Amino acid sequence: MDSLSFPNLGYKKRRFVVSARLCQVNSSIMVDMEEGFNVMEKEHKIDMISELPDTLLQQILCFLPTKQVVQSGMLSRRWKHVWHTIPVLEFDRSCFEPKLWCRDSKKTRQIQRKRVELYHCVEQNLLSHCRQGLKINKFTLFMKLTTRKSVSRLDRWIDYAVKGDIEELNLEFYRSLSKRYILPQRVLLAKSITVLTLRGCRLESLYCDINLSSLKKLSLSEVHTNDQIIHNLVAGCPLIEDMRLESCYGMKNIHFSALSKLKAIMLRYNILEKVELEASNLYDAYIEENKACVINLIHCKNLKKLELYTECMTDEWFHYHISQLAHIEKLIIHCNMLGKIKISSQSLKALFLVECDKLVEVKIDTPKLCLLSYCGHSKISFSLNASVYLSEASYQMVRPVDHWDVQKIELLSKLSNSKLLYLTGFYVAKDVVVPKELRDTLPSPSYNVKQLKVVISQPWNGHEIDRLVDSLLWISPLPEILVITYWINVKPWKDTASFKFSYRKPILDEENPSCCKLLPFPCWRHCLKTVTIENFRVYADEETLKSEKETLEKYFYENAKFLESFQFLGGGFD
């Protein structure tokens, strides 16, 4: 390890070791070479790291943040030479975003001087690569454009990067000029680029000849363009595999065809009127457009994952398109225009119906379905045909949360053919409590569920915890795990109480006890053996936890006839 040879370490651990050791080098030399890494002490000892070959030192520097890389150039001429030749150059927000002005005029001048020094540093680095014919694997730049001088400087830097046969180019611009920065033509003629990420710039209409023959991943965000430029751009990328267009301006219609290599596409907040995709190997599509947008995906025969957030869908459109996607495995739908949904698929494994407010009927015939999530009101006709138990189901109540009624409990029973059930959207604990008159007349809706997890927005108090638990144990009368969570505004962002139950063979004192008369088997009251409650609570003080412990201990011993052990862990109580 002393020779910095560690091939068996994972990437993150290698990066940590390298970063830690070079930080020690910097601090050792900058603090009169005190104790630490023993590289260059006051006595004439051997500098082990500097003896390594340039290629290995370049790899080491590639693992470090830019600021540390620049600092390494202060160690010696050798290190300055090495960092001027590394193939990864990243000048992100942390380099260029600090304020240029403060109340102290002296500090302001210092900041501005450092900014000029950094500009010079970037310029020399890129120029060094260009003059030596060195390849640049990755160039990342975040820059605020305030003057014409800054624009010409940026043009020059991009020219250097392109001449270095750049493979990954990431450019983000913070605009303070009246017009957006116009991307130079040479970028879109760079045959070496495989990854191109642009944010906050403009693509002009003069781009009729585009040749990005090696490009595999394209990401445009807040880019001003038009339909023809985007068409030419995509046509000039025959190997494109991943495409993302987000919050781009000037486009109305997108029609991409003959994209045999395209695997994933994301279209988001582009104010589009029409989207038509012809990509035979497209695997993953994400489309989120607020405006009514006509979408045609029927030519994407191998699509497996589809996320749609749009207001354009009609019942007929949805049924026809989904029926054409024979290989669809994951489907996420967010649309308040749909009234009736019918899904019949032999391949669908995961289905998410999100805030489809106008839904009145859902029919699902999906024998391979494993995961089902529904967010909406309970006044809906819901039919589910799945040949096996779902591994996970989720029901999120919409606010204001409807009171418990027969329809809501019947809907819950349709979603409860699963091992794990999530119930979310409750505001306070009392929203979870099912009225006694319903519990006395209806069967428990989730008696097959083994893990029940509930999320509440507001914390419960120690005196209502027994009513909350009693209601949940009616919903799922024989769980192995019960988890109750509420959100908080500090890390870990939630407080949790986790209940673990073990059971013995049930013993009935009477032939048909009232608590089990509507169940196919005895409930927890007749077979509960042990209860272990673990608390992971930031906001619960000792008094609250003590009250909860006493309340729950009394509740379980009074209701579980054969309880042998009760444990309450957390907050100092065992």
C-alpha positions in Angstrom: 0.0 0.0 0.0 2.9 2.4 0.6 3.9 2.3 -3.0 0.3 3.3 -3.9 -0.4 0.0 -5.6 -3.9 -1.1 -4.7 -5.5 -2.9 -7.6 -7.9 -5.0 -5.4 -9.6 -2.0 -3.9 -13.0 -0.9 -5.3 -13.3 2.4 -7.1 -14.7 4.4 -4.1 -12.0 3.1 -1.8 -9.2 3.8 -4.3 -10.5 7.3 -4.6 -10.7 7.7 -0.9 -7.1 6.4 -0.4 -5.7 8.6 -3.2 -7.6 11.7 -2.1 -6.5 11.2 1.5 -2.8 10.7 0.6 -2.6 13.6 -1.8 -4.3 15.8 0.8 -1.6 14.7 3.2 1.0 15.6 0.6 -0.5 19.1 0.2 -0.8 19.8 3.9 2.7 18.3 4.6 4.4 20.7 2.3 2.2 23.7 3.0 2.6 23.4 6.7 6.4 23.2 6.7 6.2 19.4 6.0 5.1 18.3 9.4 4.3 14.8 10.3 1.8 12.9 8.2 2.7 11.3 4.9 6.5 11.4 5.2 6.9 12.3 1.6 9.0 15.5 1.6 10.2 16.2 5.1 12.8 18.8 6.1 15.4 16.2 5.9 16.3 14.9 2.4 14.0 11.9 2.2 12.8 10.3 -1.0 9.5 11.7 -2.5 7.9 8.3 -3.2 4.8 9.6 -5.0 6.7 12.0 -7.3 8.9 9.0 -8.4 5.9 7.4 -10.0 5.5 7.5 -13.8 3.4 10.3 -15.3 0.6 8.0 -16.5 0.0 6.7 -12.9 0.1 10.2 -11.5 -2.4 11.4 -14.1 -4.8 8.6 -13.0 -4.3 9.6 -9.4 -5.2 13.2 -10.1 -8.3 12.2 -12.1 -9.8 10.9 -8.8 -9.5 14.3 -7.1 -11.6 17.4 -7.1 -10.3 20.2 -9.3 -9.3 22.5 -6.5 -7.0 19.8 -5.1 -5.6 19.0 -8.5 -4.7 22.7 -9.0 -3.1 22.8 -5.5 -1.0 19.8 -6.4 0.7 22.0 -9.1 2.2 24.1 -6.3 4.2 21.1 -5.0 6.9 21.2 -7.6 7.5 21.6 -11.3 7.0 17.9 -11.8 3.5 18.1 -10.4 2.6 21.2 -12.3 3.6 19.4 -15.5 1.5 16.4 -14.6 -1.7 18.3 -13.8 -1.3 20.2 -17.1 -1.4 16.9 -18.9 -4.2 15.0 -17.2 -7.0 13.9 -19.5 -9.9 14.8 -17.2 -10.6 18.6 -16.7 -13.5 19.6 -14.6 -14.2 23.2 -13.8 -17.7 23.1 -12.2 -19.7 25.4 -10.0 -17.3 25.0 -7.1 -14.6 26.7 -9.2 -16.5 29.6 -10.8 -19.5 30.3 -8.7 -18.0 32.1 -5.6 -19.1 35.8 -5.3 -17.0 38.4 -7.1 -17.9 41.1 -4.6 -18.2 41.7 -0.9 -18.4 44.6 1.5 -14.7 44.5 2.1 -13.0 46.1 -0.9 -9.7 44.4 -0.2 -11.3 41.0 -0.1 -13.2 41.8 -3.3 -9.9 42.6 -5.1 -8.5 39.3 -3.7 -11.4 37.3 -5.0 -11.2 39.0 -8.4 -7.5 38.3 -8.6 -8.0 34.7 -7.8 -10.7 34.5 -10.5 -8.3 35.9 -13.1 -5.6 33.4 -11.9 -8.1 30.6 -12.3 -9.0 31.8 -15.9 -5.3 31.8 -16.7 -4.9 28.3 -15.2 -7.7 26.9 -17.3 -6.3 28.6 -20.4 -2.8 27.3 -19.9 -4.0 23.8 -19.2 -6.1 23.6 -22.4 -3.4 25.2 -24.4 -0.9 22.7 -23.1 -3.1 19.8 -24.2 -3.6 21.4 -27.6 0.1 22.1 -28.3 1.2 18.7 -27.2 -1.5 16.9 -29.1 -2.8 15.4 -25.9 -6.2 13.7 -25.8 -8.9 15.1 -23.5 -11.2 12.4 -22.2 -13.6 14.7 -20.3 -14.1 18.5 -20.1 -16.6 20.0 -17.7 -17.2 23.7 -17.5 -19.7 25.9 -15.6 -19.3 29.5 -16.5 -21.1 32.8 -16.0 -21.0 35.0 -19.1 -21.1 38.7 -18.3 -19.0 40.4 -21.1 -18.0 39.9 -24.7 -14.5 39.1 -23.4 -15.9 36.2 -21.4 -17.7 34.9 -24.6 -14.5 35.1 -26.7 -12.6 33.4 -23.9 -15.1 30.6 -23.8 -15.0 30.2 -27.6 -11.3 29.7 -27.3 -11.5 27.1 -24.6 -14.1 25.1 -26.5 -11.8 25.2 -29.6 -8.9 23.8 -27.5 -11.1 21.0 -26.1 -12.4 20.0 -29.5 -8.9 19.9 -31.0 -8.0 17.6 -28.1 -10.3 14.9 -29.5 -12.7 15.4 -26.6 -14.8 12.4 -25.7 -17.1 13.8 -23.0 -18.1 17.5 -23.1 -20.3 19.1 -20.4 -21.0 22.8 -20.7 -23.3 24.8 -18.4 -23.8 28.5 -18.7 -25.3 31.0 -16.3 -26.6 33.8 -18.5 -26.3 37.4 -17.6 -26.1 38.8 -21.1 -29.1 39.8 -23.1 -28.7 36.8 -25.4 -27.9 33.2 -24.8 -24.4 31.9 -25.7 -24.4 30.5 -29.2 -22.7 27.2 -29.3 -19.8 27.1 -31.8 -20.4 25.1 -35.0 -17.2 23.0 -34.4 -18.8 21.3 -31.4 -21.4 19.7 -33.6 -18.8 18.5 -36.0 -16.6 16.8 -33.4 -16.5 13.2 -34.4 -14.7 12.2 -31.2 -17.5 13.2 -28.8 -19.4 10.3 -27.2 -21.2 12.3 -24.4 -22.5 15.8 -24.9 -24.3 17.8 -22.1 -25.4 21.4 -22.8 -27.3 23.8 -20.5 -28.3 27.4 -21.0 -27.1 28.0 -24.5 -28.5 28.5 -28.0 -28.3 26.3 -31.2 -28.6 28.6 -34.2 -30.3 27.7 -37.5 -27.0 27.7 -39.4 -26.4 24.1 -38.1 -27.4 22.3 -41.3 -24.4 20.0 -41.4 -24.0 18.1 -38.1 -21.7 15.1 -37.7 -21.5 13.6 -34.3 -20.7 10.2 -35.5 -19.5 8.8 -32.2 -22.1 10.4 -29.9 -24.0 8.0 -27.7 -25.5 10.2 -25.0 -27.0 13.7 -25.5 -28.5 15.9 -22.9 -30.0 19.4 -23.6 -31.4 21.5 -20.8 -32.7 25.1 -21.1 -31.4 25.2 -24.7 -33.0 27.5 -27.2 -33.5 25.7 -30.5 -36.2 24.7 -33.0 -37.6 21.6 -34.7 -35.3 21.6 -37.7 -32.1 21.9 -35.7 -33.1 19.1 -33.4 -34.0 17.0 -36.4 -30.6 17.7 -38.0 -28.8 17.1 -34.7 -30.4 13.7 -34.1 -29.9 12.7 -37.8 -26.2 13.4 -37.3 -25.9 11.0 -34.4 -26.3 7.5 -35.9 -25.0 5.8 -32.6 -27.2 7.7 -30.2 -28.3 5.5 -27.3 -29.5 8.0 -24.6 -31.3 11.3 -25.2 -32.6 13.9 -22.8 -34.4 17.1 -23.7 -35.6 19.2 -20.7 -37.0 22.7 -20.6 -35.8 23.5 -24.1 -37.4 26.4 -26.0 -38.5 26.8 -29.5 -39.6 23.2 -30.3 -43.1 22.2 -31.2 -43.0 18.9 -33.0 -40.6 16.0 -32.5 -40.4 13.2 -35.0 -37.5 10.8 -34.6 -37.2 7.9 -36.9 -34.7 5.2 -37.9 -33.0 5.4 -34.5 -32.0 1.7 -34.2 -29.5 2.3 -31.4 -31.7 4.5 -29.2 -32.4 2.8 -25.8 -33.6 5.6 -23.5 -35.3 9.0 -24.1 -36.6 11.7 -21.7 -38.7 14.6 -22.9 -39.7 17.0 -20.1 -41.2 20.5 -19.9 -40.5 21.4 -23.6 -44.0 22.6 -24.3 -44.4 20.2 -27.2 -47.5 19.8 -29.4 -46.6 16.4 -30.9 -44.2 13.6 -30.2 -43.7 10.7 -32.6 -40.9 8.1 -32.0 -39.8 5.3 -34.3 -37.1 3.4 -32.4 -37.2 -0.3 -32.7 -34.8 -0.9 -29.7 -36.1 1.8 -27.4 -36.2 0.4 -23.9 -37.1 3.3 -21.6 -39.3 6.3 -22.4 -40.1 9.2 -20.0 -42.5 11.9 -21.3 -43.7 14.8 -19.2 -45.4 17.6 -21.0 -47.8 20.0 -19.3 -49.4 21.1 -22.5 -51.8 18.9 -24.4 -49.4 16.9 -26.6 -50.2 14.2 -29.2 -48.0 11.2 -28.6 -47.3 8.2 -30.9 -45.2 5.3 -29.5 -46.7 2.4 -31.4 -43.6 1.9 -33.5 -41.5 1.3 -30.3 -42.3 -2.4 -30.2 -39.6 -3.3 -27.7 -40.4 -0.7 -25.1 -40.2 -2.1 -21.6 -40.5 1.0 -19.3 -42.8 3.9 -20.0 -43.5 6.9 -17.8 -46.2 9.3 -19.0 -47.1 12.6 -17.3 -49.4 14.4 -19.7 -52.9 15.7 -20.1 -53.4 14.5 -23.6 -54.4 10.9 -23.0 -57.9 9.7 -23.7 -59.3 6.3 -22.7 -59.2 5.1 -26.3 -55.6 6.4 -26.9 -54.4 4.7 -23.7 -56.0 1.3 -24.4 -54.8 1.2 -28.0 -51.2 2.2 -27.2 -50.7 -0.1 -24.3 -52.2 -3.0 -26.3 -49.5 -2.4 -28.9 -46.6 -2.6 -26.4 -46.3 -6.3 -26.1 -43.1 -6.2 -24.0 -44.0 -3.5 -21.6 -42.8 -4.4 -18.0 -43.1 -1.1 -16.1 -45.8 1.5 -16.6 -46.2 4.8 -14.7 -49.2 6.9 -15.6 -50.0 10.4 -14.4 -53.0 11.9 -16.1 -56.2 13.6 -14.8 -58.0 13.1 -18.1 -58.4 9.3 -18.0 -61.8 8.0 -16.9 -61.6 4.3 -17.6 -58.4 2.2 -17.8 -58.2 -1.3 -19.1 -54.9 -3.1 -19.1 -54.4 -6.6 -20.4 -50.7 -7.6 -20.6 -48.8 -10.8 -20.4 -45.5 -9.0 -19.6 -46.4 -6.1 -17.2 -44.6 -6.5 -13.8 -45.0 -3.0 -12.3 -47.9 -0.6 -12.5 -48.2 2.9 -11.0 -51.4 5.0 -11.3 -50.6 8.5 -10.0 -53.2 11.1 -9.2 -55.5 10.1 -12.0 -58.3 12.2 -10.4 -61.1 11.4 -12.9 -60.7 7.6 -12.8 -64.0 5.8 -12.2 -63.0 2.3 -13.4 -59.8 0.3 -13.5 -59.6 -3.3 -15.0 -56.2 -5.0 -14.8 -55.5 -8.4 -16.2 -51.8 -9.0 -15.7 -50.7 -12.4 -14.6 -47.0 -11.4 -14.1 -47.8 -8.2 -12.1 -45.5 -8.0 -9.0 -45.9 -4.3 -7.9 -49.0 -2.2 -7.9 -49.3 1.4 -6.7 -52.4 3.5 -6.8 -52.8 7.2 -5.8 -56.3 8.5 -6.0 -59.8 8.6 -4.4 -61.6 5.5 -3.2 -64.9 5.9 -5.2 -63.7 3.7 -8.1 -64.5 0.3 -9.5 -61.3 -1.6 -9.3 -60.8 -5.1 -10.8 -57.5 -6.9 -10.5 -56.6 -10.3 -12.0 -53.1 -11.5 -11.1 -52.3 -15.2 -10.9 -49.8 -14.9 -8.1 -49.3 -12.8 -4.9 -48.0 -9.3 -5.5 -44.7 -8.7 -3.8 -45.7 -5.1 -3.0 -48.7 -2.9 -3.2 -49.2 0.7 -2.3 -52.3 2.9 -1.7 -51.8 6.6 -1.3 -54.9 8.5 -0.1 -55.5 11.9 -1.8 -56.2 14.9 0.4 -58.5 15.8 1.9 -58.5 12.1 3.1 -61.8 10.5 2.6 -63.5 9.0 5.7 -63.4 5.3 6.0 -66.4 3.7 4.3 -67.4 0.4 2.6 -66.0 1.5 -0.8 -62.6 2.5 0.7 -62.2 -0.8 2.5 -63.3 -2.8 -0.6 -60.7 -0.9 -2.6 -58.1 -1.7 0.0 -59.0 -5.4 -0.2 -58.4 -5.4 -4.0 -54.9 -4.0 -3.3 -54.1 -6.4 -0.5 -53.2 -9.5 -2.5 -49.6 -8.9 -1.6 -46.9 -9.7 0.9 -46.1 -6.0 1.6 -48.6 -3.2 1.7 -47.9 0.5 1.9 -50.6 2.9 3.1 -49.7 6.6 2.7 -51.3 10.0 2.5 -52.7 10.2 6.0 -52.4 13.5 7.7 -52.9 12.6 11.4 -53.2 9.3 13.3 -57.0 9.6 13.6 -57.3 9.4 9.8 -56.0 5.8 10.0 -58.5 4.6 12.6 -61.3 2.6 11.1 -64.7 3.2 12.8 -65.8 0.3 15.1 -69.1 -0.1 13.2 -67.2 -0.9 10.0 -64.9 -3.3 11.8 -67.8 -5.2 13.3 -69.6 -5.7 10.0 -66.8 -6.1 7.4 -63.9 -8.6 7.1 -60.4 -7.4 7.5 -59.3 -6.2 4.0 -55.6 -7.2 4.2 -55.5 -10.5 6.0 -52.9 -12.0 3.7 -50.5 -9.1 4.1 -47.3 -10.0 6.1 -45.7 -6.6 6.2 -47.8 -3.4 6.7 -46.1 0.0 6.5 -48.0 3.2 7.2 -46.9 6.8 6.6 -48.5 9.7 8.5 -47.6 13.4 8.1 -48.0 14.4 11.7 -46.7 12.6 14.8 -49.0 10.7 17.1 -49.2 11.2 20.8 -48.5 8.5 23.4 -52.2 8.2 24.5 -53.5 7.5 21.0 -51.0 4.9 19.9 -53.1 2.0 21.1 -56.1 3.0 18.9 -53.8 3.5 16.0 -52.2 0.0 16.4 -55.6 -1.6 17.1 -56.9 -0.3 13.8 -53.9 -1.4 11.8 -54.1 -4.9 13.4 -57.7 -5.0 12.2 -56.7 -4.1 8.6 -53.9 -6.7 8.7 -54.8 -9.2 11.5 -51.8 -11.5 11.3 -48.7 -9.4 10.2 -45.1 -10.3 10.9 -44.0 -6.7 10.6 -45.8 -3.4 11.2 -44.1 -0.1 10.6 -45.5 3.4 11.4 -43.6 6.4 10.1 -44.1 10.1 10.1 -42.1 12.8 8.4 -39.8 15.2 10.2 -37.8 18.2 8.9 -34.3 17.0 10.0 -32.3 13.9 9.0 -33.1 11.1 8.7 -36.3 12.9 7.7 -38.6 10.4 9.4 -39.4 9.0 12.8 -40.3 5.3 12.8 -41.8 2.7 15.2 -41.3 -0.8 14.0 -43.3 -3.8 15.4 -42.1 -7.4 15.0 -44.5 -10.2 15.9 -44.0 -13.9 16.4 -46.9 -16.4 16.7 -47.7 -19.8 18.2 -50.3 -22.3 17.1 -53.7 -20.6 17.7 -55.8 -21.8 20.6 -59.5 -20.8 20.5 -61.4 -20.6 23.8 -64.7 -20.5 21.9 -65.8 -22.0 18.6 -66.4 -18.7 16.7 -64.9 -15.7 18.5 -66.4 -12.3 17.5 -63.0 -10.9 16.5 -62.4 -13.7 13.9 -65.9 -14.5 12.7 -65.3 -12.9 9.3 -61.8 -14.3 8.8 -60.6 -17.5 7.3 -58.2 -18.1 10.3 -57.8 -16.9 13.9 -56.5 -13.4 14.3 -53.4 -12.2 16.3 -55.3 -12.2 19.6 -55.3 -16.0 19.7 -51.8 -16.8 18.7 -49.5 -13.8 19.4 -46.4 -15.0 21.2 -43.9 -12.1 21.3 -43.9 -8.4 20.5 -40.7 -6.4 19.9 -41.0 -2.6 19.2 -38.0 -0.7 18.0 -38.1 3.1 17.9 -36.0 5.3 15.6 -37.3 8.6 16.8 -35.7 12.0 16.7 -38.5 14.1 18.1 -39.9 11.7 20.8 -38.6 12.6 24.2 -38.3 10.2 27.2 -41.7 11.1 28.6 -43.5 10.4 25.3 -41.7 7.1 24.9 -42.5 6.1 28.4 -46.1 6.9 27.9 -46.2 4.9 24.7 -44.5 1.9 26.3 -47.0 1.8 29.2 -49.9 2.2 26.8 -48.8 -0.5 24.4 -47.7 -3.0 27.1 -51.1 -2.7 28.7 -52.9 -3.0 25.3 -51.0 -6.2 24.2 -51.2 -8.0 27.5 -55.0 -7.3 27.7 -55.7 -8.4 24.1 -53.2 -11.2 23.3 -54.2 -14.2 25.4 -51.0 -16.1 25.1 -48.4 -13.3 25.0 -45.1 -14.4 26.5 -42.8 -11.4 25.8 -43.1 -7.7 25.3 -40.1 -5.6 24.5 -40.0 -1.8 23.9 -36.6 -0.6 22.6 -35.4 2.9 22.1 -35.2 6.1 24.2 -33.5 4.2 27.0 -36.4 1.8 27.7 -36.0 -2.0 27.3 
